Structures are given as structure tokens and as C-alpha cells.
Amino acid sequence: MKKKIRKDKRKIPKGYYCYDHLKKTKKGYKLVGICPYWSKREKRPEQECGHCAYLNKGDWNINAEAKITPIYYVNGKKIKGKTLSGKDMPFFVSLLWDMVKECGINED
């Protein structure tokens, strides 16, 4: 049986990323303060492998749930396009794979 994770918002780093900051080292940069809820699923495609245990969702879930209705302007007239799901779009909506927060917690 899986161990249930106790969710604590205080453990989520401040800012827009799933880490606190970058630290310069002799070999480059190191991520500091990585969110304990963030992980990568290695068997998923590269830009759809991020997972948030706090939300209990991965990029693939968020992308499948997304709905976007594009707005176009033709000769100054506003026209709504066809509503697309995240899977139908030419780009992915979720950026967990790139350690961009999807939870919205502690962003300010």
C-alpha cells in the first residue's frame, strides 16, 4: 500500500518555480530548495514528465484537462476560434517538466 504524503504548503518554495534559487558552483549551477512534491517520471516524454505530488497530477493530466479558446482579430473584429484541449494544441500547457509551478502556492 502506498504511503500517503502529508501535504504542507510551507514546504513549497516561494516564487514561480519548483525550487528556491540557483547557486553558482565550480561546475555550473545547482538548484537549491527543490520542492519535495516535485518529481520527474522517466518513462514519460521529455516535455511531459513533470509530476506534482501536492496536486497529485502530472503534465499529462494537466494537458489533458486544459481547454483554450483562441481569439483572433480580423479587420478589427474579434472572432473566437475552436476550443482546443491541451492535447490538440501545438504546444503543451503544463510546464512542470521544466520545474514551473502549477500549484499556484507561494507565488508572491
Residue pairs with C-beta under 8 A, 6 or more apart in sequence:
5 37
5 53
7 37
7 54
9 105
9 106
11 35
11 36
11 37
12 35
12 37
12 54
12 101
12 103
12 105
12 106
13 19
13 20
13 33
13 34
13 35
13 106
14 20
14 106
14 107
14 108
15 101
15 106
15 107
16 100
16 101
16 107
17 99
17 100
17 101
18 34
18 35
18 37
18 38
18 52
18 96
18 99
18 100
18 101
19 31
19 32
19 33
19 34
19 35
19 38
19 99
20 32
20 33
20 34
21 32
21 33
22 29
22 30
22 31
22 32
23 29
23 30
23 31
23 32
31 99
34 99
35 52
35 54
35 101
36 53
37 52
37 53
37 54
37 55
37 103
38 50
38 51
38 52
38 53
38 96
38 99
39 50
39 51
39 53
40 49
40 50
40 51
40 97
41 49
41 50
41 51
41 58
42 49
44 58
44 59
44 60
46 97
47 59
47 92
47 97
47 98
48 58
48 59
48 60
48 63
48 92
48 94
48 97
49 58
49 59
49 97
50 58
50 59
50 94
50 95
50 96
50 97
50 98
50 99
51 57
51 58
51 59
51 96
52 58
52 96
52 102
52 103
54 103
54 105
55 102
55 103
57 102
58 94
58 96
59 92
59 94
59 95
59 96
59 97
62 86
62 93
62 94
62 96
62 102
63 86
63 87
63 92
63 93
63 94
64 85
64 86
64 87
65 86
66 85
66 86
66 89
66 93
66 94
67 83
67 84
67 85
67 86
68 83
68 84
68 86
68 89
68 93
69 80
69 81
69 82
69 83
69 84
70 80
70 81
70 82
70 84
71 78
71 79
71 80
71 81
72 78
72 79
72 80
72 81
73 79
86 92
86 93
86 94
94 102
95 102
96 102
101 107
